[in-house]
């Protein structure tokens, strides 16, 4: 038989967690008669090896496109040609696979015959009549799909103003419905590959969360008024629950976010949350434990009180230095906790970032602020003698006005530089985290810029203040339009290979607390 158009399909490697399991699931759909356990044993063999012998080139290309989305690297080698990839050393030639058979049922009178070892596991279909020449198959070029946001300020303003009015009229009860309407608007106006995202939470779940968080705050307020010591204890307990609430917030937001009718999931643990988020509450708790006895002792003795104030001040300084030195590492842990524990359906994410990159970002930001401080100090040293000289010459009110103007300019410059540094940290950590995140075969490329974010933040604040708050919808839409299109999803195939996972149930108390205290949890 003429071998033109035929060749061997070689499996070179499988990347990503659970890669062999994903390939087994795909191959079973293509070859229903293949046993899963034998497929898994086959795919676990040392690679590279011949997956299918004497397969038609067109069929091989279709199969390659399906398997490459699951993290497989394959190569089609036409009959009579050498591999186009770097060859395996002669001492370790490509092993041929004793692949599974799918023969016709034997006669009941004939003795069973073992399958020939050289036959392929999956018998290819007859060759395509139009295939005349055999050429090496080139891997398909990955698709780069940017997120698109179609929301408009006018449309969102109508939702926003109704939400505020009904929330006020119902004494806050409608806030749960308002939150769902707002999130659903932003989700359903965010598109990837022509398909929108969806937000599936029920307002009743958020309302229960509001009641839990509101009740806890009322108890804390009453306890502080009755007994400061009891208030300190309750506050310490509340702070110790912050990581657990953030863990619950991640799970709630993930399970209620969906794309193409497949939900996201979050598989992090409370222990991981305490490792990532527990440092700041722990530092506050330890400071309270150490400082509280010292303050209580100094209440009845002035001399002891002065000493205790110095001790508390020293504790505060040491806590601040410790917090500053370790903050980049805990910022890295928080990003890793999110990016390494969510999944789309059954496909889990993987994060490959390193903590040293976060230290580099924060060190650069600190040097930027130090430069601003030194520059501001030099300008102050130059301006103050001039102002003092003018006042000595009888400058009067004009001198005071000039001093106030210079002070206002300094304040504005420091504010803008602080905003720039803040947005630099946000943009670089956000870009780095997503650039080092994968969901199965999917990768990401984000290109936020600190200058663009700072300009949007500054002008949004000015617009909101000058409009007495009525431009809040415009500001939110404007920020979404900047961030989302700069987020690119790199997809080697299509989204049909993803499967939905089992659902789970979670309360909304953590999500409500995160919204109430404006905790940024990355969703």
N, C-alpha and C positions, 0 to 999 in steps of 0.2 A: 504493500500500500504506500502511496506517495506520502512522504513526510512533510511536504511543503505546508506551512501554516500551522504546524504543530511544534510542541516543545515541552520543556519541563518547567513547572512552577516551583520555585525554590523559596522556602521560608528561612530568612536570614536571622531575624531577631524579633522579639516581642517586648515592647516597653510599657511602662505604667503598671500600677498595682492591679493584680488580678487579671493580667492580660490574657493568660491562657483560658481562664473561665469565660471571658468575653468572647474569645474566638470560638470556643465550643458552642456557645449559644447561637452565634451567627452561622456556623457551619451546619448546625442541626436544622436550621431553617432552610438551608440550601440542599442538604442531603438528609432528608427525614429518616432514612433507614439506618443511619450511622448511630452506633451506641455511644452515649455521652462518656462513659468511663473509658472506652477505648480511644475516643477522640482526645480526652484529656491526657491519657498515657502517651499518645502519639505526640501531642504538642509539647510535652515535657521533655522530649528527647533533646540531646545536645544539638545545637544549631550551628551552621546551616545544614539543612537536609532537603531532599526532594519531597515536596508535599504531594504533588500530583504529576504523574508521568504521562507524556503523549496527550496533552490537553490542547484543544484548539486555541489559537491566539486570542480570538475575540472573547471566548468564554473566560480565558485567563485574565484578560483585562477587566471584565466585569467583576470577577471574583476578587481581584486585587483592590478595586475601588471599595468594595464592601469591607474587606479585612483590614485595609490601611486605616479606616476610621476607628478601628479597635486597637490601634497601636502596633500593628504588624508591619514589618518591612519585608517585602517580597520582591522577587525578580523573575521575569519570564525569559528563559534561555531557549531560543529556537533550536530545533534538532540540527545537529552537525555544527553548531557554533559554540564558542566558549562564552563563559559568563562575562557580561559587561562590567560587573562589579569586581573589586580586588579579589583575585582568586584565592581559594584556600590553599595553604602550602601542600606540596605533594605528599608530605608525611601524614597529612590528615585530609584525605579527599572527601568530597561531599558524600555523606552516607545516603544510600537509597532507603526509602522507608518501606517496610512491610505493611502497607496500608490496608485498611479494612476492605473486605469484599462485599459486593452486593449481587451475588450470582442468582440465576434462575433457580426455582425450587427443584431439587433433585427428584428423580423417580423413586417411588416407595420401594421398588425392587432392587435399586442399585445401591451398592455400598457407598457410604459417605466418602467424599474425596476432599482432601485438604486443599485450600486455595493456593495457587502458585505464588511463591514469595515475591516475584518480580512485578506482579500486577499492581496498578494503583488502587488506592482505597476508594476513589470515586471515579467511576467510569465516565469519561467525558462524552458528550453528545457528538453526533456526526459533525464533521467539519463544515463550516460555512462555505457554500458553493462559490461565493464571491471572493473569498480569501485566496489570493494567488501568491503573495509573497509574505515571508515571515521576517518581521523586524522587531528588535527589542522594544518592549513597552516602556514608555517614559512615565514616571510617576505623575499623577495629576497635580496641577498647581493648586496649592491651598487657596481657598477663598478668604478674602479679608473683608469682613462685614462690619461697618461702623454702626453704632446705635443711632437711631433717629428719634427725635422728639418733636411731636406735632402739636403740642399744647399751645394755647394762645392766652395772652394776659386778659383780654376781654372775656373770654369764655370762663376762665378760672375765677375772675373777679365775681361773676354772678354766683358761683358756688361758694366762694369765700364769704361774701357779704350775707348770704342766706344762712351759712353756718354760724356766723357770729350772732346774728339776730336771734336765731332759734336757741342757741346756747345761752344767751342772756335771758330770754323769756322763760326757759325751762330751768333756770338756776344751775346750769352746768350739765344737766342730765343729757342733753342732746350732744354734748361734746364727743361721746363715743361714736355717734353716727357721723358727726362732722369729720372726725379723724378718718373713718373708713371712706367717706366720700372723697376726701382730699387725696388719700393714698391711691384709691382706685383711679382717680383722674390722672395722676402722674404715671401710674403703671400702664394703664390702657392707652396712653399717648406715647409710650416708649416702644419702639419697634426694632426688631432684629430680623433681617432677611424677610421683611414684609409682614411679619407676624407680631402682634402686640403681646406684652406681658399682662398679667392679671393679678389682682389682689383679692383674696378669697375670705378674709376674716369677717366674722359676724360682729355687728355692733354690740350685741348683748355680751359677748366675751370681753370686749374692752370696757363695757360699763361695770362688769364685776371687778375688773382690775382697778378702775377708778375708785370704786367703793373701798377696796382693800387698802390702796395707797392713801386715800383720804382719811380713812379711819386710823391708820397708823400715825399720820401726821397730827391728827387731833389728840391722840393719846400722848404723843411726845410733847405737844404744846402744854397740855394740862399738867403733865408730870413736872415740866420745868417750872411752872408757876407754883406748884405745891411744894416741891422739894428739889433744890438744885442738884443734890447728890443723886436722887432718883432719876432726874433728867439726864445727868451725865451717863449713868448706867444704861438707860434706855437708848440714848444716842449711840453709845458704844455698840450695843447689840444691833441697832439698826445699820450702822456702818459695816458691821461684820457680815451682814446679809447682802451687801451690794454686789459682790461677785456672783452669788447665787441668782439674784434678780437679773443680772446681765446675761447669765447663762439661759435663763428662762426667756428673756427677750430675744436672744438669737434664735432659739427654737421656734418661738411663736411667729416671728417675722419670716423665717425660712419656710415653714410649713404653709403659710398663707401667701407665699409668692409662687407664681406658676408661669410657665411659658409652654405654649403648644399643648395645653392640658396636662402637663407633667409638672408636679410640684418640686420645689427645692426642699432640702432637708438639712438639718444641722445635727451632727453626731458628736459634738463636744461633750465633755463631762463636767460636773460641778468641780471636781478636783482640778481639772485644767483651767476652769474659770478663776479659781482662787490663786493659782499660780500666775495667771496673766493679769488679773485685776485686783488681787488681794494686797498688793504692796502699799498703795496709798491708804486704804482703810486701816491696814495694820500699823502704818506709821502714825496715823492719827490716834489710833487706840493706844499704842505704847506711849505716845506723848501725854495723853490724858491720864494713863495709869501712873506715870512718873510725876507729872505736874500737879495732879489733883491733891495728893497728900501734902506736898510742899505748900500749896496755897492754903489748905485748911489749917496747917500748923501756924502759918504766918498771920492768920486773921486776928489773933488775940495778942500779938506781940509786934510792936512797930519795928524793933531791931531785927527780929527774926523775919518779919514781913519783907524788909528791904533785902535781906539775904536771899529769901525765897524768890523774890522777883528776879534777882540776878541768876539764880539757878534755872528758873523757868526760861529766862532769856537765853541762857547758854544751851538749854535743851532745844529751844526753837532754832537756834543757829545751826547746831549739829544736825538736827532733823532736816533742815533746809539743804545743807551741804550733801547729806546722804541721799536725799531725794533727787537733787540735781545730778549727782554722779551716776545714779542708777536708773534715771528716768528713760534714757534711750533704750536700755535693755528691756525695760518693761513695756515700752511702746512697741518694740519688736515682738515680744511675747503676745501682746494683744492682737497684733496683725496676724501672727502665725496661728493663734487660736481660732480666728475667723477663717482665714484662707486655707487652712489645712483640715477643716472639719465640716465643710458644707458639701452638699452633693446635689446633682441634678438628676432626679429619678434615682436609679440604682448606681449611677456613675459618680464616684467620689472625687473630690478635689485633692490636689497635692501642692504643697508650698515648698519652694527650694531656696527661699531667701536666707540671708545671714545677718546676725545681730551686728557685726562690725560695720555694715553699711549704714545702719541707723545711727551708730556713734559718729560716723563721718558726717552725716547730715546735721546732727545736733551740734557738733563741734563747729562746723561751718556757720551755722545759724548764730551760735554764741559769739564767734569772732565778728560777725556782721554787727551784732548789737554792741559789742565792745567798741568797734570802730565808730559807731554812731555816738556812743557815750563820750569817747575821747574827743570827737569833733565838736559835740555840744559843749563839753567843758572848755575847750579852747575858745569857742565863740563867746561863751559867757565871760571868760577871763578878759577877753578883748572889749566886750560891750559894757561891762559893769564900770570900769574906771571912767569911760566916756560919760555914762549916765550920772555918776557921782560928780564929775566935773561940771556937767551942765546944771545939776541941782545946786552946786556951790555958787554958781554964777547967777542964781536967781531964775532958774528955768521955770519954776512954779508948776501949774497944772499941765503945761505942755510937756514937761519932762515926765510927769507921771503917766500921761497918755502915751508917750513914746515908749516908756518902760513896759506899760501894759501891752502895747502892740508887739514889742520885741518878744516879750514872754509868750504871747499868744502864738507868734510865728514859731518859736522854739517848740511849744507844745504840739503844734500841728505837724512839724517835721518829725518829732519823736513818735507821734502817733502813727504817721504814715510809714515810717521805717519799721515800727513794731508790727504793723499790719503786713508789710511786705515779708518780714521774717516769718511771721505766723503762717502766711500762705505758702511761703517757700517750703516750710516743714510739711505742710499738708500735701502740697503737690508732689514733692519728691518721694515722700513715704507712700503716697497713694499710687504713683506711677510704678515705683519699685515693687510694691507688694503685688499688684496685678500682673506686672511683666513676669513675675516669678511664680505665677499660679497657673495650674492646668486642671481641666476637668476632662479626664480621659484623653482623647486626641485633641481637645480644644485648648488653645493658648490665647493670651491676651496681649494687647499693646495699647498703653494709655499715654497720652502726650499732653498732660496739663502743664501750664506755665505759671510760675509764681506771679509774674507781672500782670498777666491777664486776670488771674483770680483776685489779686489785690485791687486792681482797678474796678472790677465788678463789685467787690465787697464795699469799697469806699463809696462809689457812686450810688450803690443800692441804699446804704445807710443814709446818705445825704437826701436821696429821693424820698425815703420813708419819713425822715424827720420833717422835711419841708412840706410834705403832703399830709402831715398829721396821721400817718399810718395807712392812708388809702392806697398807696402804691406797693404795699406788701405783696399782693399777687403778681404784679409786674416784676418785682425783684426776684421772686421765687422762680418764675418762668424763665427769666433772663439767665439765672444761674444754671438751671437745668439745660437750657439751650447751649450753654458754653461747655459744660462738663460731658454730657452724654455723647455728642458727636465726636469727641476726642477719645472715646473708648472703642477700640477695635477688637472684634472677635475673629480669631484666625481658625478657620474650620477646614480640615482636609477633605471632608466629604459632605454629607447632608445630616440633618438632625433626626432622621428616621431611625437611626441605630440606638437611640436612647430609649430606655424603658422606665415606666413608672415604678416607684418603690412602695412598700407598705406604708400606710399613713399612721400617724400617732396623734394623740390629743395633748394639748398643753393649754394652761391658763394664760391670761394676758396680764397678770400682775407685774411681771418683770418688764414687759413691753411698755406698760403704762408708766412705771417708775422711770424707765429710760427716757420717755417723752417728757415727763413732768420735770425732771431735773436736767433735761437737755444733754443727756449722755450720748456721745457719738459712738455708736457701736458698729459702724461701717456698712450698714445696709443702704 
